[in-house]
Amino acid sequence: MKKINIALIVLAASSLLVSCIKDNYAAPAETFKGAFVEKGTNVPFQTALGNTGIRIRLMEYSWSDTPQPYDMNVKQDGTFQNTKVFKGKYGVTPEGAFVPLQEEVIEIQGTIEKTYEVEPLLKVEWVGQPVVNSDGTVSVQVKVTRGTTNPDYQQEVEKGWLFVSETDYVGDFCYSPNYSTRLTGAEIPLGETITVTTGFPNGTSGTGIAFPNYQRKYFLRFAAKTTVNFSNTERYNYTPIVEVTTGR
């Protein structure tokens, strides 16, 4: 009986110790926020959501020289905010469809706000407003130019998309496979205004797929990329989102 009592006391003490350790472990409460803008213009950098957009990799060097990476993603308009970061010293490396940035070591304590000025690989712009056609498709005009003078990141345009979605979460991560249109790099001459029509997901030959014959909102975004991938991931440069109402 004495041995059993001793064992119970040791077990209770161990449980109490673990409980104390957990209670003293502060929850993450620091804030890291900011924005990505185009260098020289301060225009918000347009990106995708999730893994194909801008990824910010955090390496916490407070306790180790080889920590496990912690990744956070950026919103479509290039802004970001994480209010659950542990206090500490971090190596921060953003990665997206822009000339790569070097790791920066910063202390995150309280609220840290950063603005990253980046050089996009491509600058993708709307020209004019979308036009709803009589056949139930929509046409847009866009222009794609170089976003950087860095010769190491002036590869050929590989492909482009006119992404269409029923929500404003539109991009390569969320789009209609019927109404979006795929273009080859040869169909996107740099510096020229081109017209793109919705409904050609397999290429621009043939007849476009018409939108339903009733009024409905759709969200459009044009994207293009060079032959460069980052971390084996395709990352596009984007226009801002535009909204159209279809229906004949």
C-alpha positions in Angstrom: 0.0 0.0 0.0 2.9 2.4 0.9 4.4 1.8 -2.6 1.1 2.6 -4.3 0.7 5.8 -2.3 4.3 6.9 -3.3 3.6 6.2 -6.9 0.3 8.2 -6.8 2.2 11.2 -5.2 4.9 11.1 -7.9 2.2 10.9 -10.7 0.3 13.8 -9.2 3.5 15.9 -8.9 4.4 15.1 -12.5 1.0 16.2 -13.7 1.2 19.4 -11.7 4.6 20.2 -13.2 3.3 19.7 -16.8 0.3 21.9 -15.9 2.6 24.6 -14.6 4.8 24.5 -17.8 1.7 24.8 -20.0 0.3 27.7 -17.9 3.6 29.6 -18.2 3.9 29.2 -22.0 2.7 32.5 -23.4 0.3 32.3 -26.4 1.4 34.1 -29.6 0.1 37.6 -29.4 2.5 39.8 -31.6 1.3 41.4 -34.8 3.2 41.4 -38.1 1.4 43.3 -40.9 2.0 45.4 -43.9 1.7 45.6 -47.7 3.5 44.9 -51.0 3.6 47.7 -53.5 5.2 48.2 -56.9 8.6 49.8 -56.6 8.5 53.4 -57.9 4.8 53.8 -58.1 3.5 52.5 -54.7 0.6 50.9 -56.5 -0.7 47.9 -54.5 0.9 44.6 -55.8 -1.8 42.3 -57.2 -1.4 38.7 -56.3 -3.3 35.4 -55.8 -4.6 33.9 -52.6 -2.9 30.9 -51.1 0.3 29.1 -52.2 0.3 30.6 -55.7 0.4 34.1 -54.4 2.9 35.9 -52.2 4.4 33.6 -49.5 6.1 35.2 -46.5 8.5 32.7 -44.9 9.4 33.3 -41.2 12.4 31.6 -39.6 12.4 32.1 -35.8 16.1 32.4 -34.9 15.4 33.1 -31.2 16.0 29.5 -30.2 17.7 27.9 -33.1 19.9 28.6 -36.2 18.0 26.0 -38.2 14.3 26.5 -37.2 11.3 25.0 -38.9 9.9 27.5 -41.5 6.5 29.2 -40.8 4.7 30.4 -43.9 2.0 33.1 -44.1 0.1 34.2 -47.2 -0.9 37.6 -48.5 -4.3 39.0 -49.6 -5.1 39.6 -53.3 -4.4 43.4 -52.9 -0.9 42.7 -51.5 -1.8 43.4 -47.8 -1.1 41.0 -44.9 -1.7 40.8 -41.2 -0.9 38.1 -38.7 -1.9 38.8 -35.1 -0.7 35.5 -33.7 3.1 35.6 -33.9 5.4 34.6 -31.1 7.7 37.3 -29.8 11.2 36.8 -31.1 13.9 37.3 -33.8 12.8 36.2 -37.3 14.4 35.9 -40.7 11.7 37.1 -43.1 11.8 36.2 -46.8 8.9 37.2 -49.1 8.5 35.2 -52.3 6.2 36.0 -55.3 6.1 37.0 -58.9 8.7 39.7 -58.4 12.5 40.0 -58.3 13.5 38.0 -55.2 14.2 39.8 -51.9 16.9 38.8 -49.5 16.1 37.5 -46.1 15.8 40.3 -43.5 16.2 39.6 -39.8 13.8 41.6 -37.6 12.6 41.5 -34.0 8.8 41.0 -33.8 7.4 42.4 -30.6 4.2 44.3 -30.3 3.0 45.4 -33.7 5.6 45.5 -36.6 4.5 47.0 -39.9 6.5 46.6 -43.1 6.0 47.9 -46.6 7.8 45.9 -49.3 8.6 47.7 -52.5 9.0 45.0 -55.2 9.7 44.8 -58.9 7.0 42.6 -60.6 8.3 40.4 -63.3 5.4 41.6 -65.5 3.1 44.7 -65.2 -0.4 43.7 -66.2 -2.9 46.5 -66.9 -6.5 46.9 -68.0 -7.1 49.2 -71.0 -10.6 50.6 -70.8 -13.7 48.8 -69.4 -15.1 45.3 -70.1 -17.6 45.0 -72.9 -20.6 42.6 -72.8 -21.0 41.2 -76.3 -24.3 40.4 -78.1 -23.4 36.7 -78.2 -23.2 36.5 -74.4 -19.5 36.7 -74.0 -17.4 39.5 -72.5 -14.3 41.2 -74.1 -11.6 43.1 -72.3 -8.4 44.9 -73.4 -5.2 44.4 -71.5 -1.5 45.4 -71.9 1.4 43.4 -70.5 4.9 45.0 -70.1 8.1 44.3 -68.3 7.9 45.2 -64.6 11.7 45.1 -64.0 14.9 46.1 -65.8 16.8 43.4 -64.1 18.1 41.2 -67.0 18.1 38.1 -64.8 14.3 38.3 -64.6 13.3 39.2 -68.2 12.4 35.8 -69.5 9.8 35.2 -72.2 6.1 35.3 -71.4 5.0 31.7 -71.0 1.2 32.1 -70.8 -1.8 34.1 -69.6 -5.3 33.7 -68.4 -8.5 35.8 -68.3 -9.8 34.3 -65.1 -13.6 34.5 -64.5 -15.4 33.7 -61.3 -18.8 34.1 -59.6 -17.0 35.5 -56.5 -14.3 38.2 -56.1 -11.9 35.5 -55.0 -10.8 35.2 -58.6 -7.5 33.9 -59.8 -5.6 30.7 -60.7 -6.9 29.3 -57.4 -10.6 30.0 -58.0 -12.1 30.4 -61.5 -14.8 29.0 -63.8 -13.4 26.3 -66.1 -16.0 27.3 -68.7 -15.9 31.0 -68.9 -12.2 31.7 -68.4 -9.8 32.0 -71.3 -6.3 30.6 -71.7 -3.6 32.3 -73.9 -0.2 31.2 -75.0 2.8 33.4 -74.5 2.9 34.1 -78.2 -0.6 35.7 -77.9 0.6 38.2 -75.4 3.1 40.5 -77.2 4.8 42.8 -74.7 3.7 46.4 -74.8 0.7 45.9 -77.1 -2.9 46.2 -76.2 -4.7 42.9 -76.9 -8.4 42.0 -76.8 -9.4 38.9 -74.9 -12.8 37.3 -74.9 -14.3 35.1 -72.2 -15.2 31.4 -72.7 -12.1 29.9 -74.3 -10.6 27.7 -71.6 -8.8 25.4 -74.0 -7.4 28.2 -76.2 -8.7 31.0 -78.3 -9.8 29.1 -81.4 -13.4 28.2 -82.1 -16.5 29.7 -80.5 -16.5 31.1 -77.0 -18.8 29.7 -74.3 -21.6 32.2 -73.6 -22.6 33.3 -70.2 -26.2 32.3 -69.1 -28.9 34.4 -70.7 -29.9 36.2 -67.5 -28.4 38.9 -65.4 -25.6 37.8 -63.1 -22.4 39.4 -61.7 -19.1 37.9 -62.6 -15.5 38.9 -61.5 -12.7 39.1 -64.0 -8.9 39.3 -63.6 -6.2 39.0 -66.2 -2.9 37.2 -65.3 0.3 36.5 -67.1 3.6 34.8 -66.2 7.1 34.3 -67.5 8.9 31.0 -67.7 10.2 31.6 -64.1 8.7 29.6 -61.3 9.5 30.1 -57.6 9.8 27.1 -55.2 8.4 24.9 -58.0 5.2 27.0 -58.0 3.7 28.9 -60.8 3.1 32.5 -59.8 1.3 35.0 -62.0 1.2 38.8 -62.1 -2.3 40.1 -62.1 -4.6 43.1 -62.9 -7.0 44.3 -60.2 -10.4 42.7 -60.1 -13.2 44.1 -62.3 -16.9 43.3 -62.0 -19.3 42.8 -64.9 -23.1 42.1 -65.1 -24.0 39.7 -67.9 -27.4 39.0 -69.4 -29.1 39.5 -72.7 
